[in-house]
Amino acid sequence: MKLATFSPLPSGNPRPGLVLDGKRLVDIPAALGAGDDTNTMLGIIRAGSKMLDRLRDLEKKAPSPISLADVKLHAPIPRPSKNVFCVGWNYLEHFDEGAKKLQDNRELPKYPVFFSKAVTAVTGPFDNVPFDASISTSLDWEVELGLVLGTGGKNISEADAMKHVFGYTVINDVSWRDLQRRHGGQWHKGKSLDGTCPMGPWIVTADAIDPNDLRVTCRVNGVTKQDSSTRFLYFKLPRLVAELSLGMTIEPGDIISTGTPEGVGFARTPPEFMKPGDLLETEIQDIGVMRNPIG
């Protein structure tokens, strides 16, 4: 199943919807009745397997579908309950291009490199990414597979990790490169400016997709900048969930952005960065595509 958060046009409150064929959706709270378990995507995720069963039944009936042309799509989880967890250097080629560009002799990590993006960075799949030249002009792209957790836990084993996954979405870990390096080597500030975490266009539930060999691509103004596959992830998804949960409770609705492949702008010769008027397209096979104007 595909689950989105949308608002009816010209105006309306955000609510979760069940996407039917990439062209229509069903208003979930209208169809199932409004409540804590239907009014938001986080409510649906927290409601667990019984809610998924109800949604599967709803998918078969598909009452009064709405055209996607008549709605605005938001990030599937417009405001996560905590920062988006991100993984650095999780494709070998990206690790190598960064090391070469920065002229360091870093060794391959033995453990995943985690950082986070603020919840206020999250934006919709077709929203503008703000650009303020007085802050920075080194705006870079990073296509990533987003993993959405369905059940919480602590000290989860790799063998059990995938049982905790609710589904998958598309994320672009948009980065301001000079800010990323300005603050003592930690990345949080340069990764967390408003609007720098496009997410969507929806969540594909874990039962409907194999995440282990999905093509991931990023285009700027129609030109392909990144083109790889999740099969090249250095730390695989079970390892990421297990490591993140080690000594730290993860919760339903938590999001892991699993890392980006080679082809980022700062590592190119000469470096390439986005500017106002550009169109950033982020696509993952079997999930969908986002189109975010810059500026």
C-alpha positions as CSV (number, residue, x, y, z in Angstrom):
1,M,0.0,0.0,0.0
2,K,0.9,3.6,-0.5
3,L,0.0,6.1,2.2
4,A,0.1,9.9,1.8
5,T,-0.6,13.0,3.8
6,F,-2.7,15.5,1.8
7,S,-4.9,18.5,2.0
8,P,-7.9,19.0,-0.3
9,L,-7.6,22.1,-2.7
10,P,-8.1,25.0,-2.5
11,S,-7.8,24.7,1.2
12,G,-8.2,22.0,3.9
13,N,-6.5,20.4,6.8
14,P,-3.8,17.8,6.3
15,R,-5.0,14.2,6.7
16,P,-3.8,10.7,5.7
17,G,-4.9,9.2,2.4
18,L,-4.7,5.7,0.8
19,V,-3.2,6.1,-2.7
20,L,-4.9,3.7,-5.1
21,D,-3.1,3.8,-8.5
22,G,-0.8,6.8,-8.4
23,K,-3.7,9.0,-9.6
24,R,-6.3,8.8,-6.9
25,L,-6.5,8.5,-3.1
26,V,-9.1,7.8,-0.4
27,D,-9.5,10.1,2.6
28,I,-8.8,7.7,5.4
29,P,-10.5,9.5,8.4
30,A,-13.5,10.2,6.2
31,A,-13.8,6.5,5.2
32,L,-12.9,4.9,8.5
33,G,-14.1,7.6,11.0
34,A,-12.0,10.3,12.6
35,G,-10.0,9.3,15.6
36,D,-6.5,9.3,17.1
37,D,-5.7,6.2,14.9
38,T,-6.9,7.7,11.6
39,N,-6.4,11.5,11.8
40,T,-2.6,11.5,11.2
41,M,0.0,9.3,9.7
42,L,1.7,8.9,13.1
43,G,-1.6,7.7,14.5
44,I,-1.9,5.1,11.7
45,I,1.6,3.9,12.3
46,R,1.1,3.7,16.1
47,A,-2.1,1.7,15.6
48,G,-0.1,-1.2,14.2
49,S,-1.2,-4.3,12.3
50,K,-4.9,-4.0,13.0
51,M,-4.9,-0.7,11.3
52,L,-3.0,-2.1,8.3
53,D,-5.7,-4.8,8.0
54,R,-8.4,-2.1,8.0
55,L,-6.6,-0.2,5.3
56,R,-6.2,-3.4,3.1
57,D,-10.0,-3.8,3.3
58,L,-10.4,-0.2,2.5
59,E,-8.2,-0.5,-0.5
60,K,-10.5,-3.2,-1.9
61,K,-13.6,-1.1,-1.5
62,A,-12.0,2.3,-2.5
63,P,-15.0,4.5,-1.6
64,S,-15.3,7.9,-3.2
65,P,-11.7,8.3,-4.4
66,I,-10.2,11.8,-4.9
67,S,-8.0,12.7,-7.8
68,L,-4.4,13.6,-6.8
69,A,-4.8,16.6,-9.1
70,D,-7.3,18.0,-6.6
71,V,-5.0,17.8,-3.5
72,K,-1.7,19.1,-2.1
73,L,0.7,16.4,-1.0
74,H,2.7,17.0,2.2
75,A,5.5,15.0,3.6
76,P,4.0,11.7,4.7
77,I,4.9,12.6,8.3
78,P,4.7,16.4,8.1
79,R,6.3,16.9,11.5
80,P,8.0,13.8,12.9
81,S,8.0,13.4,16.7
82,K,11.8,13.7,16.7
83,N,14.7,14.6,14.4
84,V,15.2,12.5,11.3
85,F,18.0,10.1,11.9
86,C,20.5,10.2,9.0
87,V,23.4,7.9,8.0
88,G,26.6,9.3,6.5
89,W,29.1,7.6,4.1
90,N,26.9,4.5,3.5
91,Y,27.8,3.9,-0.2
92,L,31.5,3.1,-0.8
93,E,31.7,5.3,-3.9
94,H,30.4,8.3,-2.0
95,F,32.8,7.6,0.8
96,D,35.7,7.6,-1.7
97,E,34.6,10.7,-3.6
98,G,34.4,12.6,-0.3
99,A,37.8,11.4,0.9
100,K,39.4,12.4,-2.4
101,K,37.8,15.8,-2.5
102,L,38.7,16.6,1.1
103,Q,42.2,15.0,0.7
104,D,42.1,12.9,3.8
105,N,43.1,9.3,4.5
106,R,39.9,8.2,6.3
107,E,39.4,4.5,6.9
108,L,36.1,2.8,6.1
109,P,33.9,3.1,9.2
110,K,33.3,0.0,11.4
111,Y,30.0,1.4,12.6
112,P,27.4,3.6,10.9
113,V,27.9,7.3,11.1
114,F,24.7,8.8,12.5
115,F,23.6,12.5,12.6
116,S,20.2,14.1,12.4
117,K,18.1,16.7,10.6
118,A,15.7,18.9,12.6
119,V,12.0,18.3,12.3
120,T,11.6,21.8,11.0
121,A,13.7,20.8,7.9
122,V,11.0,18.4,6.8
123,T,9.0,19.6,3.7
124,G,6.7,18.2,1.1
125,P,7.6,16.4,-2.1
126,F,6.7,19.3,-4.4
127,D,7.4,22.2,-2.1
128,N,10.1,24.9,-2.6
129,V,13.5,24.4,-1.0
130,P,14.3,27.9,0.4
131,F,17.4,29.6,-0.8
132,D,19.0,32.6,1.1
133,A,22.3,33.7,-0.4
134,S,23.0,35.8,2.7
135,I,23.4,32.5,4.6
136,S,25.0,30.2,2.1
137,T,25.2,29.5,-1.7
138,S,26.6,25.9,-1.4
139,L,23.4,24.0,-1.7
140,D,23.9,20.3,-2.5
141,W,21.7,17.3,-3.3
142,E,21.6,13.8,-1.7
143,V,19.0,11.2,-2.8
144,E,18.3,8.7,0.0
145,L,16.0,5.9,0.9
146,G,13.9,6.7,3.9
147,L,13.0,3.9,6.3
148,V,10.0,4.5,8.6
149,L,9.8,2.5,11.8
150,G,6.5,0.9,12.7
151,T,7.2,-0.6,16.1
152,G,9.6,0.7,18.8
153,G,12.2,-1.1,20.7
154,K,15.7,-1.1,22.3
155,N,18.7,-3.3,21.6
156,I,17.0,-4.8,18.6
157,S,18.9,-7.7,16.9
158,E,19.7,-7.6,13.2
159,A,17.7,-10.8,12.8
160,D,14.6,-9.0,14.2
161,A,15.2,-5.5,12.8
162,M,13.1,-5.7,9.7
163,K,10.0,-6.7,11.8
164,H,10.1,-3.1,13.1
165,V,9.9,-1.4,9.7
166,F,6.6,0.1,8.7
167,G,7.6,1.2,5.2
168,Y,9.8,3.3,2.9
169,T,9.8,6.8,1.4
170,V,12.0,9.1,-0.7
171,I,14.2,11.7,1.1
172,N,16.7,14.2,-0.2
173,D,19.2,15.1,2.5
174,V,19.7,18.6,1.1
175,S,22.9,20.0,2.5
176,W,24.5,23.5,2.9
177,R,28.1,22.4,2.6
178,D,29.9,25.3,4.1
179,L,27.6,25.3,7.1
180,Q,28.1,21.6,7.4
181,R,31.8,22.1,8.0
182,R,31.7,25.4,9.8
183,H,30.5,24.2,13.2
184,G,33.4,22.1,14.6
185,G,33.0,19.2,12.2
186,Q,29.5,18.2,13.2
187,W,26.9,18.3,10.4
188,H,23.6,19.1,12.2
189,K,23.4,22.8,11.4
190,G,24.3,22.5,7.7
191,K,21.7,19.7,7.4
192,S,18.9,21.3,9.3
193,L,17.9,24.6,7.7
194,D,14.2,25.0,7.0
195,G,12.9,23.1,4.0
196,T,16.1,21.0,3.5
197,C,14.4,17.6,4.0
198,P,12.0,17.0,1.2
199,M,10.1,13.7,1.9
200,G,7.5,11.8,0.0
201,P,5.6,11.6,-2.1
202,W,4.2,8.9,0.2
203,I,5.1,5.8,2.3
204,V,5.1,2.4,0.7
205,T,4.3,-0.2,3.3
206,A,7.0,-2.8,4.0
207,D,4.9,-5.7,2.7
208,A,4.6,-4.1,-0.7
209,I,8.3,-3.6,-1.6
210,D,11.7,-5.2,-1.5
211,P,14.1,-2.4,-0.4
212,N,17.3,-4.3,-1.2
213,D,17.7,-3.5,-4.9
214,L,16.0,-0.2,-5.7
215,R,17.3,2.3,-8.2
216,V,18.0,5.7,-6.6
217,T,18.4,8.7,-8.8
218,C,18.7,12.5,-8.5
219,R,18.3,15.0,-11.3
220,V,18.9,18.8,-11.4
221,N,17.1,20.5,-14.2
222,G,16.7,17.2,-15.9
223,V,20.4,16.2,-15.8
224,T,21.1,13.0,-13.8
225,K,23.5,13.7,-11.0
226,Q,23.2,10.4,-8.9
227,D,22.2,7.0,-10.2
228,S,22.8,4.0,-8.1
229,S,21.0,1.2,-6.2
230,T,20.2,0.3,-2.6
231,R,22.1,-3.0,-3.2
232,F,25.3,-0.9,-2.8
233,L,24.5,0.2,0.8
234,Y,27.6,-0.4,2.9
235,F,25.6,-0.9,6.1
236,K,22.5,-2.8,5.3
237,L,19.1,-1.9,6.7
238,P,19.0,-4.5,9.5
239,R,22.4,-3.3,10.7
240,L,21.2,0.4,10.7
241,V,18.1,-0.4,12.8
242,A,20.1,-2.6,15.2
243,E,22.9,-0.1,15.7
244,L,20.5,2.8,16.2
245,S,18.5,1.0,18.8
246,L,21.6,-0.1,20.8
247,G,21.0,1.4,24.2
248,M,18.5,3.9,22.7
249,T,14.7,3.4,22.4
250,I,13.4,3.9,18.9
251,E,9.7,4.6,18.5
252,P,6.9,4.2,15.9
253,G,7.2,6.8,13.2
254,D,10.9,7.4,13.7
255,I,12.6,7.9,10.3
256,I,16.0,6.8,9.2
257,S,17.5,8.4,6.0
258,T,19.9,5.6,5.0
259,G,22.7,7.4,3.1
260,T,23.4,8.8,-0.4
261,P,25.4,7.4,-3.3
262,E,28.2,9.0,-5.3
263,G,27.5,12.0,-7.5
264,V,27.0,14.8,-5.0
265,G,27.8,18.4,-6.1
266,F,30.7,19.3,-3.7
267,A,32.8,16.4,-4.9
268,R,32.6,17.3,-8.6
269,T,35.3,19.2,-10.5
270,P,34.5,22.0,-10.4
271,P,32.0,21.8,-7.5
272,E,28.4,22.2,-8.5
273,F,25.7,23.7,-6.3
274,M,22.0,24.4,-6.8
275,K,20.7,28.0,-7.2
276,P,17.3,29.7,-7.3
277,G,15.2,28.5,-10.3
278,D,16.7,25.0,-10.4
279,L,14.4,22.0,-10.2
280,L,15.6,19.1,-7.9
281,E,14.1,15.7,-8.8
282,T,14.5,12.8,-6.4
283,E,13.3,9.4,-7.4
284,I,13.4,5.8,-6.0
285,Q,12.2,2.9,-8.0
286,D,8.8,1.4,-6.9
287,I,8.2,4.4,-4.5
288,G,8.0,7.6,-6.5
289,V,9.4,10.9,-7.5
290,M,9.7,14.3,-5.8
291,R,10.1,17.6,-7.7
292,N,11.3,20.5,-5.5
293,P,11.9,23.9,-7.0
294,I,14.9,25.8,-5.5
295,G,14.3,29.3,-4.2
